Every structure is written in C-alpha cells, then in structure tokens.
Amino acid sequence: MSTRLKHELNALIYPAPDLPGEWIAHCLELDLITQGPGQGAALEMLAEAIELTAQENVNRGQFALQFRSAPREDWQRLKGAQKLVTRIVHLPAEEICDDVTIVPSVASAG
C-alpha cells in the first residue's frame, strides 16, 4: 500500500505582457509556465502541464514532482497578488501517489 503525498503549489496568474487577451500561469515551485486565453484557461493548462510533467518524470524513473524554484522576482509578485479558489490535481497513475493543490493568485501585468 502506498502513502499519498500532498503538495501545495503556488500559481501566479497574470496578463501576458506582449499578447493582448492572453494570460500566463506560472507554478512557482516547479518553475513551469503555461499560457491561455483567460485566467481559467491558463490555470487549466497549468494543471494539465503538471500532470503530464509528473507522468513523464515517473516514466523516466524520477520523482513525480521535480521542485525547482522560480526566480525571486516572481515570488515577490506573489506577495501583492489576489488569491483565487484553489485547484486540486490528482496525479492519476498508480506509480504517482501525490495529490497537488494549486493555489492560484492573480497579479497585475509586468
């Protein structure tokens, strides 16, 4: 029987500086970035990217989540950001026994 691990990841969501109408979602603990046509779409794409990355890591014999921090200035932007409702991601493969809660926050552009 495996133990299920729980992780809380911060996602910074902000308007794309060079593409009107597009939003960036940046998982700060994994330094993983996605883009979508709205806050919700960018967050959904980030959740999917986390799942796919975790599965690929497991397929390579690595830990599901490879933590590497985003640059300090991105963490600084999180301090003034508005919190949104959290998003829970269950990493589905049997080999991956982790639950991930994504804590999204919206920051202003640039």
N, C-alpha and C positions, 0 to 999 in steps of 0.2 A: 504494500500500500504506500502510495506516495503522499508527501505532505504538500499541500497547496500553499504557495508563497503569495503574498500580497504586496504590490508595489504601488506607490502613488507618484505619478509623473506630472510635472507642470508643463502646460502647453500655452505658449504666448501666441495670441492671435492678433494680427494687425493688417491694415490695408497694404497691399503691395505698392511700394513707392513708385514703381515705373509702369504699372499696368492698371488703369482705372477699372474699378469693379471687381478686381481680383483680391483675394485675401491670402495671407501667409499664415500657416500654423507651424509652430516651432516647438518640438518637445525638447526642453532644456536639458534634461538628464541624459538623453540619448543623442543630442545634437542632430536630430532628424527633422527635416523641413519638408512641408508639402504646400501646395497652392491650390485654391479652388475659387469658384465664382460666388463667394459669400462665406460668412463665418462658419455656418453649419457644414457646408461642403468641404471647406478646408479642414475642419475638425474630423469629419468622416474619413477623409483621405489620409489624415494623420493616423487615425486608429487602424485603418487598413495597412498602412505602411509599417506600423509597429508589429502587427500580426505577421505580415509577410517577412519582415526582417527577422523576427523571432524564429519563425519556422526555418528560414534559411540558415540561421546560426545553429539550430539543433541538427539540421541535416549535415552540417559540417563538423558535428561533434563538439560544438561550443555551447556555452551557457546561452539560454534563450535571449536574455537581455544583456547587451554589452554596453555598460554605462561609460559614457564619456561626456563630459560637461560642455555645454555651450559656452561661448566667450562671456567674460564678466559683464560686458555692457548689455548683453541680452538679459542676464539675471537682474541687472539694475532696472531695466524697463519693466520687469515683472512687479517691482515694488509699487509702482503707481497705476497698475492695471486694474480693471474692474473684473471681479470674479464672475464666472458663469456657472451653470449647473455642471456637475462632474459627469464624466462619461466613463462607464466601466467596460473594459475589454476583457473577455475571457479567451485566453490563448488556447485553442481547441485541441491540438494534438496531444495524444497520451504522454508523449515524451516531455511535453511542456506542462508543468504543473504550476503555472503562475496566473494570478488574476492581476490585472492592471487597472488602476483608476486614473483616468486622465483628468487633471484639474485645469480647465481652460480659463484663461484671463485675457481680456481684450485690452490692447494698448493702442495708443494713438500712433499715427504714422511717424516714421523716422525718429 
